[in-house]
Amino acid sequence: MERLSLVQASFHLNGFARAIGWQVEGPLRRQFEWFGELAQRVPVAKLTVPWGPPFAPGLAAQIWDRLQPRKL
């Protein structure tokens, strides 16, 4: 698990847009701005889960524990 910088977080969040290929400028600009604001307010981490589903029991709890500020 890796905590992303503000720039990395904004880049990754924008990379998972729900409307791929959409070219209407207004909504795209707002979405870009919203993801930037989100990245400023909420820590964003990149996590690789190597196998699943099914996922190991307790995996969600382990991820949650690692996401706590003291562990990033």
mmCIF file of the N, C-alpha and C atoms, coordinates in Angstrom:
data_MODEL
# 
_entry.id   MODEL 
# 
loop_
_atom_site.group_PDB 
_atom_site.id 
_atom_site.type_symbol 
_atom_site.label_atom_id 
_atom_site.label_alt_id 
_atom_site.label_comp_id 
_atom_site.label_asym_id 
_atom_site.label_entity_id 
_atom_site.label_seq_id 
_atom_site.pdbx_PDB_ins_code 
_atom_site.Cartn_x 
_atom_site.Cartn_y 
_atom_site.Cartn_z 
_atom_site.occupancy 
_atom_site.B_iso_or_equiv 
_atom_site.pdbx_formal_charge 
_atom_site.auth_seq_id 
_atom_site.auth_comp_id 
_atom_site.auth_asym_id 
_atom_site.auth_atom_id 
_atom_site.pdbx_PDB_model_num 
ATOM 1   N N  . MET A 1 1  ? 0.848   -1.164  0.000   1.00 0.00 ? 1  MET A N  1 
ATOM 2   C CA . MET A 1 1  ? 0.000   0.000   0.000   1.00 0.00 ? 1  MET A CA 1 
ATOM 3   C C  . MET A 1 1  ? 0.895   1.229   0.000   1.00 0.00 ? 1  MET A C  1 
ATOM 4   N N  . GLU A 1 2  ? 0.507   2.203   -0.809  1.00 0.00 ? 2  GLU A N  1 
ATOM 5   C CA . GLU A 1 2  ? 1.297   3.427   -0.944  1.00 0.00 ? 2  GLU A CA 1 
ATOM 6   C C  . GLU A 1 2  ? 0.362   4.629   -0.897  1.00 0.00 ? 2  GLU A C  1 
ATOM 7   N N  . ARG A 1 3  ? 0.662   5.568   -0.016  1.00 0.00 ? 3  ARG A N  1 
ATOM 8   C CA . ARG A 1 3  ? -0.115  6.804   0.020   1.00 0.00 ? 3  ARG A CA 1 
ATOM 9   C C  . ARG A 1 3  ? 0.348   7.678   -1.132  1.00 0.00 ? 3  ARG A C  1 
ATOM 10  N N  . LEU A 1 4  ? -0.612  8.223   -1.872  1.00 0.00 ? 4  LEU A N  1 
ATOM 11  C CA . LEU A 1 4  ? -0.287  9.017   -3.057  1.00 0.00 ? 4  LEU A CA 1 
ATOM 12  C C  . LEU A 1 4  ? -0.184  10.493  -2.716  1.00 0.00 ? 4  LEU A C  1 
ATOM 13  N N  . SER A 1 5  ? 0.691   11.192  -3.426  1.00 0.00 ? 5  SER A N  1 
ATOM 14  C CA . SER A 1 5  ? 0.786   12.645  -3.291  1.00 0.00 ? 5  SER A CA 1 
ATOM 15  C C  . SER A 1 5  ? -0.486  13.263  -3.863  1.00 0.00 ? 5  SER A C  1 
ATOM 16  N N  . LEU A 1 6  ? -0.675  14.534  -3.644  1.00 0.00 ? 6  LEU A N  1 
ATOM 17  C CA . LEU A 1 6  ? -1.856  15.232  -4.150  1.00 0.00 ? 6  LEU A CA 1 
ATOM 18  C C  . LEU A 1 6  ? -1.951  15.113  -5.671  1.00 0.00 ? 6  LEU A C  1 
ATOM 19  N N  . VAL A 1 7  ? -0.844  15.316  -6.358  1.00 0.00 ? 7  VAL A N  1 
ATOM 20  C CA . VAL A 1 7  ? -0.835  15.223  -7.825  1.00 0.00 ? 7  VAL A CA 1 
ATOM 21  C C  . VAL A 1 7  ? -1.135  13.795  -8.266  1.00 0.00 ? 7  VAL A C  1 
ATOM 22  N N  . GLN A 1 8  ? -0.483  12.817  -7.643  1.00 0.00 ? 8  GLN A N  1 
ATOM 23  C CA . GLN A 1 8  ? -0.723  11.417  -8.002  1.00 0.00 ? 8  GLN A CA 1 
ATOM 24  C C  . GLN A 1 8  ? -2.176  11.026  -7.743  1.00 0.00 ? 8  GLN A C  1 
ATOM 25  N N  . ALA A 1 9  ? -2.703  11.458  -6.597  1.00 0.00 ? 9  ALA A N  1 
ATOM 26  C CA . ALA A 1 9  ? -4.085  11.122  -6.243  1.00 0.00 ? 9  ALA A CA 1 
ATOM 27  C C  . ALA A 1 9  ? -5.053  11.707  -7.259  1.00 0.00 ? 9  ALA A C  1 
ATOM 28  N N  . SER A 1 10 ? -4.869  12.967  -7.611  1.00 0.00 ? 10 SER A N  1 
ATOM 29  C CA . SER A 1 10 ? -5.740  13.602  -8.607  1.00 0.00 ? 10 SER A CA 1 
ATOM 30  C C  . SER A 1 10 ? -5.666  12.869  -9.939  1.00 0.00 ? 10 SER A C  1 
ATOM 31  N N  . PHE A 1 11 ? -4.465  12.510  -10.336 1.00 0.00 ? 11 PHE A N  1 
ATOM 32  C CA . PHE A 1 11 ? -4.266  11.789  -11.593 1.00 0.00 ? 11 PHE A CA 1 
ATOM 33  C C  . PHE A 1 11 ? -4.996  10.440  -11.572 1.00 0.00 ? 11 PHE A C  1 
ATOM 34  N N  . HIS A 1 12 ? -4.809  9.685   -10.493 1.00 0.00 ? 12 HIS A N  1 
ATOM 35  C CA . HIS A 1 12 ? -5.431  8.365   -10.408 1.00 0.00 ? 12 HIS A CA 1 
ATOM 36  C C  . HIS A 1 12 ? -6.951  8.465   -10.325 1.00 0.00 ? 12 HIS A C  1 
ATOM 37  N N  . LEU A 1 13 ? -7.465  9.399   -9.534  1.00 0.00 ? 13 LEU A N  1 
ATOM 38  C CA . LEU A 1 13 ? -8.918  9.548   -9.436  1.00 0.00 ? 13 LEU A CA 1 
ATOM 39  C C  . LEU A 1 13 ? -9.524  9.915   -10.787 1.00 0.00 ? 13 LEU A C  1 
ATOM 40  N N  . ASN A 1 14 ? -8.886  10.795  -11.507 1.00 0.00 ? 14 ASN A N  1 
ATOM 41  C CA . ASN A 1 14 ? -9.385  11.169  -12.833 1.00 0.00 ? 14 ASN A CA 1 
ATOM 42  C C  . ASN A 1 14 ? -9.252  10.020  -13.830 1.00 0.00 ? 14 ASN A C  1 
ATOM 43  N N  . GLY A 1 15 ? -8.344  9.113   -13.592 1.00 0.00 ? 15 GLY A N  1 
ATOM 44  C CA . GLY A 1 15 ? -8.164  7.973   -14.473 1.00 0.00 ? 15 GLY A CA 1 
ATOM 45  C C  . GLY A 1 15 ? -9.266  6.938   -14.370 1.00 0.00 ? 15 GLY A C  1 
ATOM 46  N N  . PHE A 1 16 ? -10.079 7.030   -13.321 1.00 0.00 ? 16 PHE A N  1 
ATOM 47  C CA . PHE A 1 16 ? -11.169 6.083   -13.133 1.00 0.00 ? 16 PHE A CA 1 
ATOM 48  C C  . PHE A 1 16 ? -12.521 6.759   -13.307 1.00 0.00 ? 16 PHE A C  1 
ATOM 49  N N  . ALA A 1 17 ? -12.580 7.687   -14.210 1.00 0.00 ? 17 ALA A N  1 
ATOM 50  C CA . ALA A 1 17 ? -13.830 8.408   -14.470 1.00 0.00 ? 17 ALA A CA 1 
ATOM 51  C C  . ALA A 1 17 ? -14.886 7.434   -14.969 1.00 0.00 ? 17 ALA A C  1 
ATOM 52  N N  . ARG A 1 18 ? -16.135 7.736   -14.663 1.00 0.00 ? 18 ARG A N  1 
ATOM 53  C CA . ARG A 1 18 ? -17.226 6.836   -15.037 1.00 0.00 ? 18 ARG A CA 1 
ATOM 54  C C  . ARG A 1 18 ? -17.676 7.025   -16.477 1.00 0.00 ? 18 ARG A C  1 
ATOM 55  N N  . ALA A 1 19 ? -17.308 8.119   -17.093 1.00 0.00 ? 19 ALA A N  1 
ATOM 56  C CA . ALA A 1 19 ? -17.767 8.405   -18.455 1.00 0.00 ? 19 ALA A CA 1 
ATOM 57  C C  . ALA A 1 19 ? -16.569 8.515   -19.389 1.00 0.00 ? 19 ALA A C  1 
ATOM 58  N N  . ILE A 1 20 ? -15.956 7.406   -19.683 1.00 0.00 ? 20 ILE A N  1 
ATOM 59  C CA . ILE A 1 20 ? -14.772 7.395   -20.539 1.00 0.00 ? 20 ILE A CA 1 
ATOM 60  C C  . ILE A 1 20 ? -15.161 7.775   -21.964 1.00 0.00 ? 20 ILE A C  1 
ATOM 61  N N  . GLY A 1 21 ? -14.383 8.645   -22.555 1.00 0.00 ? 21 GLY A N  1 
ATOM 62  C CA . GLY A 1 21 ? -14.636 9.072   -23.929 1.00 0.00 ? 21 GLY A CA 1 
ATOM 63  C C  . GLY A 1 21 ? -15.577 10.254  -24.048 1.00 0.00 ? 21 GLY A C  1 
ATOM 64  N N  . TRP A 1 22 ? -16.134 10.687  -22.938 1.00 0.00 ? 22 TRP A N  1 
ATOM 65  C CA . TRP A 1 22 ? -17.054 11.819  -22.940 1.00 0.00 ? 22 TRP A CA 1 
ATOM 66  C C  . TRP A 1 22 ? -16.267 13.081  -23.231 1.00 0.00 ? 22 TRP A C  1 
ATOM 67  N N  . GLN A 1 23 ? -16.763 13.948  -24.095 1.00 0.00 ? 23 GLN A N  1 
ATOM 68  C CA . GLN A 1 23 ? -16.007 15.123  -24.500 1.00 0.00 ? 23 GLN A CA 1 
ATOM 69  C C  . GLN A 1 23 ? -16.727 16.434  -24.235 1.00 0.00 ? 23 GLN A C  1 
ATOM 70  N N  . VAL A 1 24 ? -17.770 16.420  -23.415 1.00 0.00 ? 24 VAL A N  1 
ATOM 71  C CA . VAL A 1 24 ? -18.496 17.640  -23.084 1.00 0.00 ? 24 VAL A CA 1 
ATOM 72  C C  . VAL A 1 24 ? -17.678 18.388  -22.029 1.00 0.00 ? 24 VAL A C  1 
ATOM 73  N N  . GLU A 1 25 ? -17.239 19.591  -22.369 1.00 0.00 ? 25 GLU A N  1 
ATOM 74  C CA . GLU A 1 25 ? -16.252 20.296  -21.549 1.00 0.00 ? 25 GLU A CA 1 
ATOM 75  C C  . GLU A 1 25 ? -16.731 20.637  -20.138 1.00 0.00 ? 25 GLU A C  1 
ATOM 76  N N  . GLY A 1 26 ? -17.920 21.173  -19.981 1.00 0.00 ? 26 GLY A N  1 
ATOM 77  C CA . GLY A 1 26 ? -18.391 21.617  -18.665 1.00 0.00 ? 26 GLY A CA 1 
ATOM 78  C C  . GLY A 1 26 ? -18.366 20.524  -17.608 1.00 0.00 ? 26 GLY A C  1 
ATOM 79  N N  . PRO A 1 27 ? -19.056 19.407  -17.848 1.00 0.00 ? 27 PRO A N  1 
ATOM 80  C CA . PRO A 1 27 ? -19.049 18.335  -16.845 1.00 0.00 ? 27 PRO A CA 1 
ATOM 81  C C  . PRO A 1 27 ? -17.660 17.746  -16.607 1.00 0.00 ? 27 PRO A C  1 
ATOM 82  N N  . LEU A 1 28 ? -16.854 17.646  -17.640 1.00 0.00 ? 28 LEU A N  1 
ATOM 83  C CA . LEU A 1 28 ? -15.500 17.114  -17.460 1.00 0.00 ? 28 LEU A CA 1 
ATOM 84  C C  . LEU A 1 28 ? -14.656 18.036  -16.593 1.00 0.00 ? 28 LEU A C  1 
ATOM 85  N N  . ARG A 1 29 ? -14.805 19.321  -16.801 1.00 0.00 ? 29 ARG A N  1 
ATOM 86  C CA . ARG A 1 29 ? -14.046 20.289  -15.988 1.00 0.00 ? 29 ARG A CA 1 
ATOM 87  C C  . ARG A 1 29 ? -14.468 20.203  -14.521 1.00 0.00 ? 29 ARG A C  1 
ATOM 88  N N  . ARG A 1 30 ? -15.791 20.109  -14.280 1.00 0.00 ? 30 ARG A N  1 
ATOM 89  C CA . ARG A 1 30 ? -16.282 19.992  -12.901 1.00 0.00 ? 30 ARG A CA 1 
ATOM 90  C C  . ARG A 1 30 ? -15.773 18.706  -12.255 1.00 0.00 ? 30 ARG A C  1 
ATOM 91  N N  . GLN A 1 31 ? -15.803 17.621  -13.006 1.00 0.00 ? 31 GLN A N  1 
ATOM 92  C CA . GLN A 1 31 ? -15.316 16.352  -12.469 1.00 0.00 ? 31 GLN A CA 1 
ATOM 93  C C  . GLN A 1 31 ? -13.832 16.460  -12.109 1.00 0.00 ? 31 GLN A C  1 
ATOM 94  N N  . PHE A 1 32 ? -13.047 17.059  -12.976 1.00 0.00 ? 32 PHE A N  1 
ATOM 95  C CA . PHE A 1 32 ? -11.625 17.252  -12.713 1.00 0.00 ? 32 PHE A CA 1 
ATOM 96  C C  . PHE A 1 32 ? -11.428 18.068  -11.433 1.00 0.00 ? 32 PHE A C  1 
ATOM 97  N N  . GLU A 1 33 ? -12.203 19.137  -11.277 1.00 0.00 ? 33 GLU A N  1 
ATOM 98  C CA . GLU A 1 33 ? -12.099 19.981  -10.081 1.00 0.00 ? 33 GLU A CA 1 
ATOM 99  C C  . GLU A 1 33 ? -12.531 19.225  -8.834  1.00 0.00 ? 33 GLU A C  1 
ATOM 100 N N  . TRP A 1 34 ? -13.615 18.440  -8.933  1.00 0.00 ? 34 TRP A N  1 
ATOM 101 C CA . TRP A 1 34 ? -14.101 17.675  -7.785  1.00 0.00 ? 34 TRP A CA 1 
ATOM 102 C C  . TRP A 1 34 ? -13.074 16.656  -7.324  1.00 0.00 ? 34 TRP A C  1 
ATOM 103 N N  . PHE A 1 35 ? -12.434 15.974  -8.274  1.00 0.00 ? 35 PHE A N  1 
ATOM 104 C CA . PHE A 1 35 ? -11.423 14.997  -7.889  1.00 0.00 ? 35 PHE A CA 1 
ATOM 105 C C  . PHE A 1 35 ? -10.227 15.685  -7.232  1.00 0.00 ? 35 PHE A C  1 
ATOM 106 N N  . GLY A 1 36 ? -9.872  16.869  -7.697  1.00 0.00 ? 36 GLY A N  1 
ATOM 107 C CA . GLY A 1 36 ? -8.794  17.623  -7.063  1.00 0.00 ? 36 GLY A CA 1 
ATOM 108 C C  . GLY A 1 36 ? -9.150  17.996  -5.638  1.00 0.00 ? 36 GLY A C  1 
ATOM 109 N N  . GLU A 1 37 ? -10.396 18.440  -5.415  1.00 0.00 ? 37 GLU A N  1 
ATOM 110 C CA . GLU A 1 37 ? -10.845 18.776  -4.061  1.00 0.00 ? 37 GLU A CA 1 
ATOM 111 C C  . GLU A 1 37 ? -10.878 17.533  -3.176  1.00 0.00 ? 37 GLU A C  1 
ATOM 112 N N  . LEU A 1 38 ? -11.337 16.432  -3.726  1.00 0.00 ? 38 LEU A N  1 
ATOM 113 C CA . LEU A 1 38 ? -11.383 15.182  -2.966  1.00 0.00 ? 38 LEU A CA 1 
ATOM 114 C C  . LEU A 1 38 ? -9.978  14.768  -2.534  1.00 0.00 ? 38 LEU A C  1 
ATOM 115 N N  . ALA A 1 39 ? -9.021  14.847  -3.443  1.00 0.00 ? 39 ALA A N  1 
ATOM 116 C CA . ALA A 1 39 ? -7.640  14.471  -3.128  1.00 0.00 ? 39 ALA A CA 1 
ATOM 117 C C  . ALA A 1 39 ? -7.039  15.365  -2.051  1.00 0.00 ? 39 ALA A C  1 
ATOM 118 N N  . GLN A 1 40 ? -7.502  16.620  -1.950  1.00 0.00 ? 40 GLN A N  1 
ATOM 119 C CA . GLN A 1 40 ? -7.005  17.524  -0.911  1.00 0.00 ? 40 GLN A CA 1 
ATOM 120 C C  . GLN A 1 40 ? -7.606  17.190  0.448   1.00 0.00 ? 40 GLN A C  1 
ATOM 121 N N  . ARG A 1 41 ? -8.813  16.642  0.460   1.00 0.00 ? 41 ARG A N  1 
ATOM 122 C CA . ARG A 1 41 ? -9.525  16.407  1.716   1.00 0.00 ? 41 ARG A CA 1 
ATOM 123 C C  . ARG A 1 41 ? -9.360  15.005  2.284   1.00 0.00 ? 41 ARG A C  1 
ATOM 124 N N  . VAL A 1 42 ? -9.160  14.032  1.408   1.00 0.00 ? 42 VAL A N  1 
ATOM 125 C CA . VAL A 1 42 ? -9.146  12.637  1.840   1.00 0.00 ? 42 VAL A CA 1 
ATOM 126 C C  . VAL A 1 42 ? -7.837  11.991  1.384   1.00 0.00 ? 42 VAL A C  1 
ATOM 127 N N  . PRO A 1 43 ? -7.122  11.327  2.290   1.00 0.00 ? 43 PRO A N  1 
ATOM 128 C CA . PRO A 1 43 ? -5.915  10.621  1.863   1.00 0.00 ? 43 PRO A CA 1 
ATOM 129 C C  . PRO A 1 43 ? -6.267  9.548   0.824   1.00 0.00 ? 43 PRO A C  1 
ATOM 130 N N  . VAL A 1 44 ? -5.482  9.462   -0.224  1.00 0.00 ? 44 VAL A N  1 
ATOM 131 C CA . VAL A 1 44 ? -5.711  8.475   -1.271  1.00 0.00 ? 44 VAL A CA 1 
ATOM 132 C C  . VAL A 1 44 ? -4.517  7.530   -1.285  1.00 0.00 ? 44 VAL A C  1 
ATOM 133 N N  . ALA A 1 45 ? -4.818  6.249   -1.266  1.00 0.00 ? 45 ALA A N  1 
ATOM 134 C CA . ALA A 1 45 ? -3.768  5.232   -1.274  1.00 0.00 ? 45 ALA A CA 1 
ATOM 135 C C  . ALA A 1 45 ? -3.972  4.303   -2.458  1.00 0.00 ? 45 ALA A C  1 
ATOM 136 N N  . LYS A 1 46 ? -2.878  3.811   -2.965  1.00 0.00 ? 46 LYS A N  1 
ATOM 137 C CA . LYS A 1 46 ? -2.899  2.822   -4.045  1.00 0.00 ? 46 LYS A CA 1 
ATOM 138 C C  . LYS A 1 46 ? -2.586  1.476   -3.411  1.00 0.00 ? 46 LYS A C  1 
ATOM 139 N N  . LEU A 1 47 ? -3.444  0.526   -3.656  1.00 0.00 ? 47 LEU A N  1 
ATOM 140 C CA . LEU A 1 47 ? -3.323  -0.776  -3.010  1.00 0.00 ? 47 LEU A CA 1 
ATOM 141 C C  . LEU A 1 47 ? -3.391  -1.871  -4.064  1.00 0.00 ? 47 LEU A C  1 
ATOM 142 N N  . THR A 1 48 ? -2.500  -2.820  -3.965  1.00 0.00 ? 48 THR A N  1 
ATOM 143 C CA . THR A 1 48 ? -2.529  -3.977  -4.854  1.00 0.00 ? 48 THR A CA 1 
ATOM 144 C C  . THR A 1 48 ? -2.908  -5.197  -4.033  1.00 0.00 ? 48 THR A C  1 
ATOM 145 N N  . VAL A 1 49 ? -4.003  -5.823  -4.417  1.00 0.00 ? 49 VAL A N  1 
ATOM 146 C CA . VAL A 1 49 ? -4.424  -7.073  -3.781  1.00 0.00 ? 49 VAL A CA 1 
ATOM 147 C C  . VAL A 1 49 ? -4.043  -8.178  -4.759  1.00 0.00 ? 49 VAL A C  1 
ATOM 148 N N  . PRO A 1 50 ? -3.069  -8.991  -4.404  1.00 0.00 ? 50 PRO A N  1 
ATOM 149 C CA . PRO A 1 50 ? -2.503  -9.912  -5.375  1.00 0.00 ? 50 PRO A CA 1 
ATOM 150 C C  . PRO A 1 50 ? -3.400  -11.074 -5.795  1.00 0.00 ? 50 PRO A C  1 
ATOM 151 N N  . TRP A 1 51 ? -4.433  -11.389 -5.046  1.00 0.00 ? 51 TRP A N  1 
ATOM 152 C CA . TRP A 1 51 ? -5.206  -12.560 -5.409  1.00 0.00 ? 51 TRP A CA 1 
ATOM 153 C C  . TRP A 1 51 ? -6.638  -12.423 -4.922  1.00 0.00 ? 51 TRP A C  1 
ATOM 154 N N  . GLY A 1 52 ? -7.573  -12.910 -5.701  1.00 0.00 ? 52 GLY A N  1 
ATOM 155 C CA . GLY A 1 52 ? -8.965  -12.957 -5.282  1.00 0.00 ? 52 GLY A CA 1 
ATOM 156 C C  . GLY A 1 52 ? -9.862  -12.594 -6.434  1.00 0.00 ? 52 GLY A C  1 
ATOM 157 N N  . PRO A 1 53 ? -11.127 -12.679 -6.297  1.00 0.00 ? 53 PRO A N  1 
ATOM 158 C CA . PRO A 1 53 ? -11.831 -13.316 -5.185  1.00 0.00 ? 53 PRO A CA 1 
ATOM 159 C C  . PRO A 1 53 ? -11.736 -14.829 -5.261  1.00 0.00 ? 53 PRO A C  1 
ATOM 160 N N  . PRO A 1 54 ? -11.936 -15.536 -4.241  1.00 0.00 ? 54 PRO A N  1 
ATOM 161 C CA . PRO A 1 54 ? -12.282 -15.041 -2.910  1.00 0.00 ? 54 PRO A CA 1 
ATOM 162 C C  . PRO A 1 54 ? -11.055 -14.443 -2.224  1.00 0.00 ? 54 PRO A C  1 
ATOM 163 N N  . PHE A 1 55 ? -11.312 -13.444 -1.403  1.00 0.00 ? 55 PHE A N  1 
ATOM 164 C CA . PHE A 1 55 ? -10.246 -12.775 -0.669  1.00 0.00 ? 55 PHE A CA 1 
ATOM 165 C C  . PHE A 1 55 ? -10.087 -13.425 0.702   1.00 0.00 ? 55 PHE A C  1 
ATOM 166 N N  . ALA A 1 56 ? -8.899  -13.296 1.244   1.00 0.00 ? 56 ALA A N  1 
ATOM 167 C CA . ALA A 1 56 ? -8.603  -13.889 2.549   1.00 0.00 ? 56 ALA A CA 1 
ATOM 168 C C  . ALA A 1 56 ? -9.530  -13.309 3.616   1.00 0.00 ? 56 ALA A C  1 
ATOM 169 N N  . PRO A 1 57 ? -9.956  -14.144 4.564   1.00 0.00 ? 57 PRO A N  1 
ATOM 170 C CA . PRO A 1 57 ? -10.763 -13.629 5.671   1.00 0.00 ? 57 PRO A CA 1 
ATOM 171 C C  . PRO A 1 57 ? -9.977  -12.554 6.418   1.00 0.00 ? 57 PRO A C  1 
ATOM 172 N N  . GLY A 1 58 ? -10.650 -11.511 6.786   1.00 0.00 ? 58 GLY A N  1 
ATOM 173 C CA . GLY A 1 58 ? -9.995  -10.437 7.533   1.00 0.00 ? 58 GLY A CA 1 
ATOM 174 C C  . GLY A 1 58 ? -9.263  -9.426  6.676   1.00 0.00 ? 58 GLY A C  1 
ATOM 175 N N  . LEU A 1 59 ? -9.286  -9.588  5.350   1.00 0.00 ? 59 LEU A N  1 
ATOM 176 C CA . LEU A 1 59 ? -8.549  -8.667  4.474   1.00 0.00 ? 59 LEU A CA 1 
ATOM 177 C C  . LEU A 1 59 ? -9.065  -7.236  4.607   1.00 0.00 ? 59 LEU A C  1 
ATOM 178 N N  . ALA A 1 60 ? -10.376 -7.077  4.643   1.00 0.00 ? 60 ALA A N  1 
ATOM 179 C CA . ALA A 1 60 ? -10.944 -5.723  4.757   1.00 0.00 ? 60 ALA A CA 1 
ATOM 180 C C  . ALA A 1 60 ? -10.476 -5.040  6.046   1.00 0.00 ? 60 ALA A C  1 
ATOM 181 N N  . ALA A 1 61 ? -10.446 -5.773  7.140   1.00 0.00 ? 61 ALA A N  1 
ATOM 182 C CA . ALA A 1 61 ? -9.982  -5.209  8.418   1.00 0.00 ? 61 ALA A CA 1 
ATOM 183 C C  . ALA A 1 61 ? -8.510  -4.823  8.343   1.00 0.00 ? 61 ALA A C  1 
ATOM 184 N N  . GLN A 1 62 ? -7.705  -5.643  7.673   1.00 0.00 ? 62 GLN A N  1 
ATOM 185 C CA . GLN A 1 62 ? -6.285  -5.324  7.519   1.00 0.00 ? 62 GLN A CA 1 
ATOM 186 C C  . GLN A 1 62 ? -6.093  -4.053  6.692   1.00 0.00 ? 62 GLN A C  1 
ATOM 187 N N  . ILE A 1 63 ? -6.860  -3.927  5.625   1.00 0.00 ? 63 ILE A N  1 
ATOM 188 C CA . ILE A 1 63 ? -6.768  -2.722  4.784   1.00 0.00 ? 63 ILE A CA 1 
ATOM 189 C C  . ILE A 1 63 ? -7.181  -1.504  5.588   1.00 0.00 ? 63 ILE A C  1 
ATOM 190 N N  . TRP A 1 64 ? -8.291  -1.611  6.302   1.00 0.00 ? 64 TRP A N  1 
ATOM 191 C CA . TRP A 1 64 ? -8.776  -0.490  7.117   1.00 0.00 ? 64 TRP A CA 1 
ATOM 192 C C  . TRP A 1 64 ? -7.722  -0.076  8.132   1.00 0.00 ? 64 TRP A C  1 
ATOM 193 N N  . ASP A 1 65 ? -7.092  -1.044  8.779   1.00 0.00 ? 65 ASP A N  1 
ATOM 194 C CA . ASP A 1 65 ? -6.064  -0.748  9.767   1.00 0.00 ? 65 ASP A CA 1 
ATOM 195 C C  . ASP A 1 65 ? -4.887  -0.010  9.132   1.00 0.00 ? 65 ASP A C  1 
ATOM 196 N N  . ARG A 1 66 ? -4.469  -0.435  7.960   1.00 0.00 ? 66 ARG A N  1 
ATOM 197 C CA . ARG A 1 66 ? -3.345  0.206   7.274   1.00 0.00 ? 66 ARG A CA 1 
ATOM 198 C C  . ARG A 1 66 ? -3.690  1.610   6.787   1.00 0.00 ? 66 ARG A C  1 
ATOM 199 N N  . LEU A 1 67 ? -4.971  1.884   6.553   1.00 0.00 ? 67 LEU A N  1 
ATOM 200 C CA . LEU A 1 67 ? -5.382  3.194   6.077   1.00 0.00 ? 67 LEU A CA 1 
ATOM 201 C C  . LEU A 1 67 ? -5.395  4.261   7.175   1.00 0.00 ? 67 LEU A C  1 
ATOM 202 N N  . GLN A 1 68 ? -5.285  3.835   8.425   1.00 0.00 ? 68 GLN A N  1 
ATOM 203 C CA . GLN A 1 68 ? -5.281  4.806   9.501   1.00 0.00 ? 68 GLN A CA 1 
ATOM 204 C C  . GLN A 1 68 ? -4.036  5.689   9.377   1.00 0.00 ? 68 GLN A C  1 
ATOM 205 N N  . PRO A 1 69 ? -4.154  6.986   9.649   1.00 0.00 ? 69 PRO A N  1 
ATOM 206 C CA . PRO A 1 69 ? -3.064  7.949   9.387   1.00 0.00 ? 69 PRO A CA 1 
ATOM 207 C C  . PRO A 1 69 ? -1.711  7.540   9.955   1.00 0.00 ? 69 PRO A C  1 
ATOM 208 N N  . ARG A 1 70 ? -1.670  6.921   11.073  1.00 0.00 ? 70 ARG A N  1 
ATOM 209 C CA . ARG A 1 70 ? -0.379  6.569   11.687  1.00 0.00 ? 70 ARG A CA 1 
ATOM 210 C C  . ARG A 1 70 ? 0.373   5.499   10.914  1.00 0.00 ? 70 ARG A C  1 
ATOM 211 N N  . LYS A 1 71 ? -0.306  4.787   10.009  1.00 0.00 ? 71 LYS A N  1 
ATOM 212 C CA . LYS A 1 71 ? 0.314   3.659   9.322   1.00 0.00 ? 71 LYS A CA 1 
ATOM 213 C C  . LYS A 1 71 ? 0.624   3.939   7.874   1.00 0.00 ? 71 LYS A C  1 
ATOM 214 N N  . LEU A 1 72 ? 0.192   5.067   7.318   1.00 0.00 ? 72 LEU A N  1 
ATOM 215 C CA . LEU A 1 72 ? 0.461   5.358   5.899   1.00 0.00 ? 72 LEU A CA 1 
ATOM 216 C C  . LEU A 1 72 ? 1.879   5.832   5.707   1.00 0.00 ? 72 LEU A C  1 
# 
